[in-house]
């Protein structure tokens, strides 16, 4: 009896078959926040030891994981008409991308451009804003990628699945090795990661089955395999330029992350990872603004922070936690303004009434 009680304190017995996805998304969004925090801090003159090389590994997991999971939910679109595709998928992606790009533009008109999440002066350039549908200039390229990927997947539904998988894999290999370059970070990332979206949509059943049948031996093997690759890539960064190496690393880390998540989802004290994962989109949309505001204050003490143990790594960890928590708190209030997160036009009266009643009952 006592053993059962202790086990219930540590392990959940109500874990669903797909709860591991929330753990994956929680870990992935935390890594994205940490990545952007490190970029902002480096722009302030903080030279956190090892971050440059560690970023090679840190960048392997989040986007492949997010795109693979996104692809897992796209299998039904093959039978949809374009009208259905637009209504159920495309308009929401495009709406979010445009609205939050506009908010980001207004934000950087007011707030000093500490780093502008990679866009530099383009962050407050009206001409750059007008071109976001062809030339993405911010971290919101991920949402635009979902729009493009979904459209391409639907348009190529008449082709044999292996054709799209092969084409996406070749393009990813060439891009990750630096053999092709669009001179736009957003498009470069899209070309590199499209293969994971396609793999998720094409092998949805096999991926679910493989993850759900995970054994402890498979988990250990996948983690050890990636750890070996990560150590090698960190200390010999030139290998990233070899075609196919980056893709191998991405596959290894995704396999390790997905299989390990099936066990972490059962650990009750780690429930906060699932909590963050459920809210990963909200964190993604807001975290850049939070980092930029905090970076303004830190810019006055950047030199002192760089003298701390780890030469800034401690600051990156602390700031990542603060930014993630603040992003969740902020969006709890922002979600009351539904048009910030949901396409508001053409909704039925019944849907609007349901949402209004839900807000009133909070």
C-alpha positions as CSV (number, residue, x, y, z in Angstrom):
1,X,0.0,0.0,0.0
2,X,2.8,2.4,1.0
3,X,4.7,1.5,-2.2
4,X,1.6,2.2,-4.3
5,X,1.2,5.6,-2.6
6,X,4.8,6.5,-3.2
7,X,4.6,5.5,-6.8
8,X,1.5,7.6,-7.3
9,X,3.4,10.6,-6.0
10,X,6.0,10.3,-8.7
11,X,4.3,8.6,-11.6
12,X,1.0,9.3,-13.3
13,X,-1.3,6.5,-14.3
14,X,-3.6,8.6,-16.4
15,X,-1.2,9.4,-19.3
16,X,-2.8,9.3,-22.7
17,X,-1.3,7.8,-25.8
18,X,-0.3,11.1,-27.3
19,X,0.6,13.0,-24.1
20,X,4.3,12.6,-25.0
21,X,3.8,15.3,-27.7
22,X,3.1,18.0,-25.1
23,X,6.4,17.1,-23.4
24,X,8.3,17.3,-26.7
25,X,6.7,20.7,-27.5
26,X,7.5,21.9,-23.9
27,X,11.2,21.0,-24.3
28,X,11.4,22.3,-27.8
29,X,9.9,25.8,-27.0
30,X,12.2,26.1,-24.0
31,X,15.2,25.4,-26.3
32,X,13.9,28.0,-28.8
33,X,13.6,30.6,-26.0
34,X,17.1,29.8,-24.8
35,X,18.5,30.1,-28.4
36,X,16.9,33.5,-28.8
37,X,18.0,34.6,-25.4
38,X,21.6,33.7,-26.2
39,X,21.4,35.7,-29.5
40,X,20.1,38.8,-27.7
41,X,22.7,38.5,-25.0
42,X,25.6,38.0,-27.4
43,X,24.4,41.2,-29.3
44,X,24.9,43.0,-26.0
45,X,28.5,42.0,-25.8
46,X,28.2,38.9,-23.6
47,X,30.4,36.1,-24.8
48,X,29.0,33.1,-23.0
49,X,31.7,30.4,-23.2
50,X,30.8,27.5,-25.5
51,X,27.5,28.9,-26.6
52,X,28.6,29.3,-30.2
53,X,29.5,25.7,-30.6
54,X,26.7,24.4,-28.3
55,X,24.2,26.3,-30.5
56,X,25.0,23.8,-33.3
57,X,23.5,21.1,-31.1
58,X,20.8,23.3,-29.5
59,X,19.5,24.1,-33.0
60,X,19.1,20.5,-34.0
61,X,15.9,19.5,-32.0
62,X,13.2,22.2,-31.7
63,X,12.2,22.9,-35.3
64,X,12.5,19.4,-36.6
65,X,10.4,18.2,-33.7
66,X,7.8,20.9,-34.2
67,X,7.5,20.3,-37.9
68,X,7.4,16.5,-37.5
69,X,4.6,16.8,-35.0
70,X,2.8,19.3,-37.2
71,X,3.1,16.9,-40.1
72,X,1.5,14.1,-38.1
73,X,-1.8,16.1,-38.1
74,X,-1.9,16.7,-41.8
75,X,-2.9,13.3,-43.2
76,X,-6.6,14.2,-43.8
77,X,-5.9,17.2,-46.0
78,X,-5.2,14.9,-49.0
79,X,-9.0,14.5,-49.4
80,X,-10.0,18.1,-48.9
81,X,-10.9,20.6,-51.5
82,X,-9.0,23.8,-51.6
83,X,-11.9,25.6,-50.0
84,X,-11.7,23.2,-47.0
85,X,-7.9,23.5,-46.9
86,X,-8.2,27.3,-46.8
87,X,-10.9,27.3,-44.1
88,X,-9.4,24.7,-41.8
89,X,-5.7,25.4,-42.2
90,X,-4.3,28.1,-44.5
91,X,-6.3,31.1,-43.4
92,X,-5.4,30.6,-39.7
93,X,-1.7,30.3,-40.5
94,X,-1.6,33.3,-42.8
95,X,-3.7,35.4,-40.4
96,X,-1.5,34.7,-37.4
97,X,1.7,35.4,-39.4
98,X,0.4,38.7,-40.7
99,X,-1.1,39.9,-37.5
100,X,1.9,39.1,-35.3
101,X,4.3,40.5,-37.9
102,X,2.4,43.8,-37.8
103,X,2.5,43.8,-34.0
104,X,6.2,43.1,-34.1
105,X,6.7,46.0,-36.5
106,X,4.8,48.4,-34.2
107,X,6.7,47.1,-31.2
108,X,10.1,48.0,-32.8
109,X,8.9,51.4,-33.8
110,X,8.5,52.1,-30.1
111,X,11.1,49.9,-28.4
112,X,14.8,50.4,-29.0
113,X,16.1,47.9,-31.5
114,X,18.3,45.8,-29.3
115,X,18.6,43.1,-31.8
116,X,15.2,42.8,-33.5
117,X,15.3,39.0,-33.6
118,X,17.5,38.8,-36.6
119,X,16.1,41.5,-38.9
120,X,18.2,44.4,-37.8
121,X,16.9,47.7,-39.3
122,X,14.3,45.8,-41.4
123,X,12.3,45.3,-38.2
124,X,11.0,48.8,-38.4
125,X,11.2,49.2,-42.2
126,X,7.7,49.6,-43.8
127,X,9.0,48.3,-47.1
128,X,10.3,45.1,-45.4
129,X,6.9,44.7,-43.8
130,X,5.1,44.9,-47.1
131,X,7.3,42.0,-48.4
132,X,6.8,39.5,-45.6
133,X,4.8,37.2,-47.8
134,X,7.7,36.6,-50.1
135,X,10.7,37.6,-47.8
136,X,10.2,36.6,-44.2
137,X,12.2,38.8,-41.8
138,X,11.4,37.6,-38.3
139,X,11.2,34.5,-36.1
140,X,7.6,34.2,-37.2
141,X,8.8,32.4,-40.3
142,X,7.7,29.2,-38.6
143,X,4.1,30.1,-39.0
144,X,4.6,31.1,-42.6
145,X,6.3,27.8,-43.1
146,X,3.2,26.0,-41.9
147,X,1.2,27.8,-44.5
148,X,3.7,27.1,-47.3
149,X,4.3,23.4,-46.2
150,X,0.6,22.7,-45.9
151,X,-0.1,24.2,-49.3
152,X,2.7,22.3,-51.0
153,X,1.7,19.0,-49.3
154,X,-1.9,19.4,-50.6
155,X,-0.8,20.5,-54.1
156,X,1.5,17.5,-54.5
157,X,-1.1,14.9,-53.3
158,X,-1.3,13.4,-56.8
159,X,2.4,12.5,-56.7
160,X,3.7,9.2,-55.2
161,X,4.7,9.9,-51.6
162,X,8.3,8.9,-52.2
163,X,8.8,11.7,-54.8
164,X,8.0,14.4,-52.3
165,X,10.0,12.8,-49.5
166,X,13.0,12.4,-51.8
167,X,12.8,15.9,-53.1
168,X,12.5,17.3,-49.6
169,X,15.4,15.2,-48.3
170,X,17.7,16.3,-51.1
171,X,16.8,20.0,-50.6
172,X,17.3,19.7,-46.8
173,X,20.7,18.0,-47.3
174,X,22.0,20.7,-49.7
175,X,20.7,23.5,-47.5
176,X,22.1,22.2,-44.2
177,X,25.5,21.7,-45.8
178,X,25.5,25.2,-47.1
179,X,25.6,24.2,-50.8
180,X,22.5,26.4,-51.5
181,X,21.5,29.7,-50.0
182,X,18.5,31.9,-50.6
183,X,20.1,34.7,-48.5
184,X,17.0,34.7,-46.3
185,X,17.1,32.9,-43.0
186,X,13.4,32.1,-43.1
187,X,13.5,30.4,-46.6
188,X,16.7,28.6,-45.7
189,X,15.1,27.1,-42.6
190,X,12.0,26.2,-44.5
191,X,14.0,24.4,-47.2
192,X,16.0,22.5,-44.5
193,X,13.0,21.5,-42.3
194,X,10.3,20.7,-44.9
195,X,11.5,17.1,-45.0
196,X,10.3,16.6,-41.3
197,X,6.9,18.0,-42.1
198,X,6.6,15.6,-45.1
199,X,7.9,12.6,-43.0
200,X,5.3,13.3,-40.3
201,X,2.5,13.5,-42.9
202,X,3.7,10.5,-44.9
203,X,4.6,8.1,-42.0
204,X,2.1,9.2,-39.4
205,X,0.9,5.7,-38.4
206,X,4.4,4.2,-38.3
207,X,5.8,7.1,-36.2
208,X,3.0,6.8,-33.7
209,X,3.3,3.1,-33.5
210,X,7.1,3.2,-33.1
211,X,7.0,5.9,-30.3
212,X,4.1,4.2,-28.5
213,X,5.9,0.8,-28.5
214,X,9.1,2.3,-27.1
215,X,11.1,0.1,-24.7
216,X,13.7,1.2,-22.1
217,X,16.4,-0.3,-24.3
218,X,15.3,1.7,-27.3
219,X,15.3,4.9,-25.2
220,X,18.8,4.3,-23.9
221,X,20.1,3.4,-27.4
222,X,18.7,6.5,-29.0
223,X,19.9,8.8,-26.3
224,X,23.4,7.3,-26.4
225,X,23.5,7.5,-30.2
226,X,22.6,11.2,-30.1
227,X,25.0,11.9,-27.2
228,X,27.8,10.5,-29.3
229,X,26.8,12.5,-32.3
230,X,26.4,15.7,-30.2
231,X,29.8,15.4,-28.6
232,X,31.4,14.8,-32.0
233,X,29.6,17.7,-33.7
234,X,30.3,20.1,-30.8
235,X,34.1,19.5,-30.8
236,X,34.4,19.1,-34.5
237,X,32.0,21.7,-35.8
238,X,33.3,21.4,-39.4
239,X,31.4,18.1,-39.9
240,X,28.2,20.1,-40.1
241,X,29.3,21.1,-43.6
242,X,29.2,17.5,-44.8
243,X,26.0,16.8,-46.8
244,X,23.6,14.6,-44.7
245,X,25.4,15.0,-41.4
246,X,23.0,17.6,-40.1
247,X,20.0,15.5,-41.1
248,X,21.4,12.5,-39.3
249,X,21.9,14.5,-36.2
250,X,18.3,15.9,-36.4
251,X,16.9,12.4,-36.8
252,X,18.9,11.1,-33.9
253,X,17.9,13.9,-31.6
254,X,14.2,13.7,-32.6
255,X,14.3,9.9,-32.0
256,X,15.9,10.4,-28.6
257,X,13.5,13.2,-27.7
258,X,10.3,11.4,-28.8
259,X,11.1,8.1,-27.1
260,X,12.3,9.7,-23.9
261,X,9.2,11.9,-23.8
262,X,7.0,8.8,-23.5
263,X,8.6,8.2,-20.1
264,X,8.9,11.8,-19.0
265,X,5.2,12.3,-19.6
266,X,4.5,9.8,-16.7
267,X,6.8,11.6,-14.2
268,X,4.4,13.8,-12.1
269,X,7.0,16.4,-11.0
270,X,7.8,17.1,-14.7
271,X,4.2,18.0,-15.5
272,X,5.3,21.6,-16.0
273,X,6.9,20.5,-19.3
274,X,3.5,19.3,-20.6
275,X,1.9,22.5,-19.2
276,X,4.4,24.6,-21.2
277,X,4.0,22.4,-24.3
278,X,0.3,22.9,-24.4
279,X,1.0,26.6,-24.5
280,X,4.0,26.5,-26.8
281,X,2.4,28.5,-29.6
282,X,1.6,31.3,-27.1
283,X,5.1,31.3,-25.8
284,X,6.5,31.3,-29.3
285,X,4.4,34.3,-30.3
286,X,5.2,36.5,-27.3
287,X,8.7,35.5,-26.1
288,X,10.6,37.8,-28.5
289,X,8.9,40.9,-27.1
290,X,9.7,39.8,-23.5
291,X,13.4,39.1,-24.4
292,X,13.8,42.5,-26.1
293,X,12.4,44.4,-23.2
294,X,14.5,42.5,-20.6
295,X,17.6,43.0,-22.9
296,X,17.2,46.7,-22.7
297,X,17.7,46.6,-18.9
298,X,20.5,44.1,-19.1
299,X,22.3,46.2,-21.6
300,X,23.5,48.4,-18.8
301,X,25.1,45.6,-16.8
302,X,26.1,43.3,-19.7
303,X,29.8,43.7,-18.9
304,X,29.3,42.6,-15.2
305,X,27.0,39.7,-16.2
306,X,29.7,38.4,-18.4
307,X,32.0,38.0,-15.4
308,X,29.6,35.5,-13.7
309,X,30.4,31.8,-13.5
310,X,30.1,30.2,-16.9
311,X,30.6,33.6,-18.6
312,X,26.9,34.1,-19.1
313,X,25.5,30.6,-19.3
314,X,24.0,31.1,-15.9
315,X,22.3,34.2,-17.1
316,X,21.0,32.5,-20.2
317,X,19.4,29.7,-18.1
318,X,17.8,32.2,-15.6
319,X,16.6,34.5,-18.4
320,X,15.1,31.6,-20.3
321,X,13.1,30.5,-17.3
322,X,11.9,34.1,-16.6
323,X,11.0,34.7,-20.3
324,X,9.0,31.5,-20.5
325,X,7.1,32.1,-17.4
326,X,6.3,35.7,-18.3
327,X,5.2,34.7,-21.8
328,X,2.7,32.3,-20.3
329,X,1.4,34.8,-17.8
330,X,1.1,37.5,-20.5
331,X,-0.8,35.3,-22.9
332,X,-3.3,34.3,-20.2
333,X,-4.6,37.8,-20.5
334,X,-3.9,38.3,-24.2
335,X,-6.1,35.3,-25.1
336,X,-9.1,37.2,-24.0
337,X,-8.5,39.3,-27.1
338,X,-9.5,36.3,-29.3
339,X,-8.6,38.0,-32.7
340,X,-4.9,38.0,-31.7
341,X,-4.9,34.2,-31.9
342,X,-7.9,33.1,-33.9
343,X,-9.0,34.1,-37.4
344,X,-12.0,36.4,-36.6
345,X,-13.8,36.7,-39.9
346,X,-16.6,34.6,-41.3
347,X,-17.2,32.7,-38.0
348,X,-20.7,31.5,-37.3
349,X,-23.0,33.1,-34.8
350,X,-23.0,29.8,-32.9
351,X,-19.3,29.7,-32.6
352,X,-19.1,33.3,-31.5
353,X,-21.7,32.6,-28.8
354,X,-19.9,29.6,-27.6
355,X,-16.6,31.5,-27.2
356,X,-18.4,34.4,-25.5
357,X,-20.0,32.0,-23.0
358,X,-16.7,30.4,-22.4
359,X,-15.1,33.7,-21.6
360,X,-17.9,34.7,-19.2
361,X,-17.6,31.4,-17.3
362,X,-14.0,31.9,-16.5
